[in-house]
């Protein structure tokens, strides 16, 4: 399933790359009013790279390759136009003010004008091919809650072009699965899969005996992909379903033995970003401190014991955005219109400037730039009682922003925390430099636009 999704996103990326390459050629021909030669292309190659790479990056940050969005016709055109305008505005400011016209203005304007037309046109053709392409046929093994849940997720994700043809079970199919046809017994799995010409078999039974494993191996030999239901849900939703986890899953899936070089890279990036961030924040600090002091009584900084990696507490620092003593009444959560937030505090929280002092926590190694958000000790104690496997999130260093923060809106309930924990487990399992970079870029988008989770 993951490969299926990645292939479609890769096709969109290739389509955009080809469209922009054609746009570059058109811009050179019309902008220079000359014949296209190898020398002309080579002379402006770096200029093209200066336009091409940042534009694709902005597409990525603004979810230009999110399949559930690119299926929306007018929304996609607005997205492409918005990405083009943003990229051209940023690059024109940077290029023409700081450099001596590495890209002629005429070429620049023609490039973005033709790129919009060609990207829209190429994507329209690609979407039509996707819509008319053969659906990925899927057969589910099992008839309980698990099979029903995975079928619902697949059916709700039309952009996957995946059709669940039915299910096989150990019984007679008495447990109806959302109007899915019962195709037979598990013992007939291989013959049914071949007869239905399925591309994928999803295993959604709690236990797998030797007979089932043998049948699944036969499916694989017939070039039928075999997937585990938890993994399918994880790849579609970006979160791990904790209702179906057990201790064995944590031992097998969350091993950090192959993450050593990732942690070294991550730590070096944290030190670099924290130093740069503190230097950039230094000029603004006196003004923010003065505004906080003028607006309300109390200290400028707010400190609180938070739970860190290995369940070791540490002191997290923030700029104070609430009235002094706001946490004395044991109020755990902050609401949208919380009257404890000061006037300056609302602005500081919206711009995330209250998190700047946590760059010191990052420099010290108590936090990271990316990771599950650290919670107060009293909240951790409550969540541990109410939510299964909650302490397992503390096997990694907490962060200022994370996968849960960019995918799930701010919540103030046990259920919200439970949902975020599923995203945290997805991050812990799939943590990588690429995923961290994706979270970082999407966080920047949310901070700048004010749209999204967090």
ABEGO torsion letter per residue (X at the ends): XAAAAAAAAAAAAAAAAAAAAAAAAAAAAAAAGBBBBAAAAAAAAAAAAAAAAAAAAAAAAAGAABAAAAABAAAAAAAAAAAAAAAAAAAAAAAAAABBGABBAAAAAAAAAAAAAAAAAAAAAAAAAAAABBBBBBBBBEABAAAAAAAAAAAABAAAGBBBAEBBBABAGABBBGGBBBAEBAAAAAAAAAAAGBABBBBABABBBAAAAAAAAAAAAAGBBBBBAAAAAAAAAGBBBAAABBAAAAAAAABAAAAAAAAAAAAAAAAAAAAAAAAAAAAAAAAAAAAAAAABBEBABBBBBBBBBGGBBBBBBBBBABBBGAAAAGBABBBAABAABBAAAAAAAAAGAAAAAAAAAAAAGABBABEBBBBBAAAAAAAAAABBGAAAAAABBBBABBAAAAABBBBABAAAAAAAAAAAAAAAAABBAAAAAAAAAAAAAAAAAGBEBX
